[in-house]
Amino acid sequence: MKKNLVSLMSLTLLVGLVSLTSCKKENTLGNGTQFRATVEDCTSQNGKTALDGFNLNWVAGDQIAIYGTAGAGIYSATPQTPATVAVFDNVSGETGDAPFRAFYPSTLTTDGVNITLPTTQTYVEGSINEFPMYAESSDNQLAFKNLCGVLKLHLTKANTSISSIEVVANSEVNGTFSVSLNGGIPELTYVSGGTNSVVLNCTTAQDISEGVDFYITLPATFDSVKSITLTADNDFVCTKKVKNTSQINISRSQYTLVTLGENDLEFRPIGSKGGLFTINADGDQVWFSQGNLQYQASTNTWRFALNQYDYVGNDNENISATYSGWIDLFGWGTGNNPTLTSTFNSDYSTFVDWGSNAISNGGNTANNGWRTLTSAEWDYLFNTRANTTNLGTANARYAKAYVRNIYGVILFPDGYTHPDGVTVPTGINLRGFNIINIYYSLTEWTKMEAAGAVFLPAAGRRLTGNNSLFGAYGFYWSSTSNDENFAYDMYFHGGHLDATSSDYFINGYAVRLVRDND
């Protein structure tokens, strides 16, 4: 059976046995009652069974929790060759008499009735860590049944290493679930405390150049997977959304295979918006951050604005080392001193890039690649870049517009295709263009943003004793100085746009960071 995940994702549903356990350190065995345990459908005579090339079996030290008339006991598998049948000896607790309810792993339950599925799982090469199982019995023979299914992701992309995978579902996939048997088949019913996402973490980033399988445990639900987000070790992400016309179903004791190859996976920096933009004659490209840079002094926190059209405005006048609000206008090169308000240009003479900081919604790691464009790059972006689009103008690069009632400049990414049903912008590449492009509708702008458009709002400026021009003028720093008092910036208003302007270091201007497309 074959289905589609977005236009690039192929999904093949394969049915296989999923009933494996994990290897733990050995424990000292007690002298209590013994139990004999099997795992569902394991019939291999040599003590092993295979699922897609790896062996599934009990191993020495695996622990189960058994609940009986006297309470709960913890039992550990005796040291022996890994097998599909194992003997478990008491380690602690009193179980009492039948009927018995047994759980694997032993930490799966705390009351013998409900189980807890975790929000995070740990990658195990070619296997699954502690796949949950359940058994009911009237004697010491425990036939464990699998409680969940498995999403198997086969990923291949050159020069890429995966550090984590998040699966977002249409219903809760972690938290507390009750367990019952219906005709001998276990069923899970959601109770409380859960969310609709699970994250698989890799202790060491996994190179997927040659193809790697990742296994994620999920409760059985119809049409369960909504999106899959892959995070690479360089803080680049790739999100694949499941179309409404497609389905990824997780079935109990089965696995669903999703294969994503080189052409399916486009990674972009965490915290970025829009498409790729060429910034020089060598063809180097960058991603823009999702919004203007903002800073909160009271917590020493940097972030990108939540929306491309957001700006702080008059509250920038509250700039101080203790201010608990956000500011987004900075003196030139103040990456190490964002609240500096000195009126001496000499105090700003050493440029420190704002991108060297840990940005909370931009990967939250210092020196992870965010940076400020040079003056030459701003100039190339606006005035030289070759760009084939469907806007009817050769090398369409930008247009002034109102987006969500905010005035600014829209940048069109390389190879931009304007979405159907959205007003086509006019005044392309005209610096003195009088504004008539209006995208008040969130629906229209969302479509343009999804097509890769970037928006630079008219965030105004902060001068000594003069905060002004909010919503009318935009000033954006470059990383390039002009002389001992001046640095280049890009600025615009209704009748002008200059990508190579120059102003005093002391002026408070907006910052829009980029990351190179490594």
CORJO-V106510 format. One record per backbone hydrogen bond with DSSP energy under -0.5 kcal/mol. CO is the residue of the C=O (numbers start at 1). NH is the residue of the N-H. If there is no record, write none. Layout:
CO:NH, CO:NH
This chain:
1:13, 3:11, 4:6, 5:9, 8:10, 9:5, 10:259, 11:3, 12:14, 12:257, 14:16, 14:255, 20:131, 22:24, 35:37, 35:88, 36:142, 37:86, 38:144, 39:42, 41:43, 44:47, 49:56, 51:54, 54:51, 55:57, 56:49, 57:21, 58:83, 59:62, 60:24, 62:77, 63:106, 64:75, 65:103, 66:73, 67:101, 68:71, 71:68, 72:94, 73:66, 74:91, 74:92, 75:64, 76:89, 77:61, 83:58, 84:39, 86:37, 87:78, 88:35, 89:76, 90:30, 92:74, 95:70, 95:71, 97:69, 100:137, 101:67, 102:135, 103:65, 104:133, 105:108, 106:109, 108:116, 113:179, 114:111, 115:177, 117:175, 119:199, 121:201, 124:127, 127:124, 128:130, 132:147, 132:148, 133:104, 134:145, 135:102, 137:100, 140:36, 140:142, 141:143, 142:38, 142:144, 144:40, 145:134, 148:253, 149:218, 150:152, 150:256, 151:153, 151:216, 152:154, 152:258, 153:155, 153:214, 154:260, 155:212, 157:160, 160:208, 161:233, 162:206, 163:202, 164:231, 165:200, 166:168, 166:229, 167:198, 168:226, 168:227, 175:117, 176:191, 176:192, 177:115, 178:189, 180:187, 181:183, 182:185, 184:186, 185:182, 187:180, 189:178, 192:176, 195:173, 195:174, 196:169, 198:167, 199:121, 199:201, 200:165, 201:123, 201:203, 205:207, 206:162, 208:157, 208:211, 212:155, 214:153, 216:151, 218:149, 221:224, 221:250, 224:170, 226:242, 227:168, 228:230, 228:240, 229:166, 230:232, 230:238, 231:163, 231:164, 232:235, 235:270, 236:232, 237:268, 238:230, 238:240, 239:241, 240:228, 241:243, 243:246, 248:224, 248:225, 249:251, 250:221, 251:254, 254:150, 255:14, 255:257, 256:152, 256:258, 257:12, 258:154, 258:260, 259:10, 260:156, 261:264, 261:265, 262:265, 264:266, 265:267, 268:237, 269:272, 271:290, 273:288, 276:414, 277:286, 280:283, 284:279, 284:280, 285:517, 286:277, 287:515, 288:273, 292:305, 294:303, 295:297, 295:327, 296:299, 296:300, 296:301, 297:300, 301:296, 302:360, 303:294, 307:310, 308:457, 312:315, 313:316, 314:317, 315:318, 316:319, 323:298, 327:295, 330:509, 331:334, 333:352, 334:337, 337:340, 343:345, 344:347, 345:348, 346:349, 349:351, 352:335, 353:356, 354:357, 356:367, 357:359, 358:302, 358:360, 359:362, 359:364, 365:368, 369:516, 371:514, 373:479, 374:378, 375:379, 376:380, 377:381, 378:382, 379:383, 380:384, 380:385, 387:389, 387:396, 393:396, 397:412, 398:429, 399:410, 401:403, 401:408, 402:439, 403:406, 406:403, 407:458, 408:401, 409:411, 409:456, 410:399, 411:413, 411:454, 413:416, 416:390, 416:418, 419:422, 427:430, 429:431, 430:433, 436:438, 437:402, 439:404, 441:445, 442:446, 443:447, 444:448, 445:449, 446:450, 447:451, 448:453, 449:452, 452:275, 454:411, 455:457, 456:409, 457:459, 458:471, 460:475, 461:463, 461:468, 462:508, 463:466, 466:463, 466:468, 468:461, 469:472, 469:473, 473:460, 474:492, 475:510, 476:490, 480:488, 485:505, 486:482, 486:483, 487:503, 488:478, 489:501, 490:476, 491:498, 492:474, 493:496, 496:493, 498:491, 498:501, 501:489, 503:487, 504:507, 505:332, 507:509, 508:462, 509:330, 510:477, 511:293, 511:513, 513:289, 514:371, 515:287, 516:518
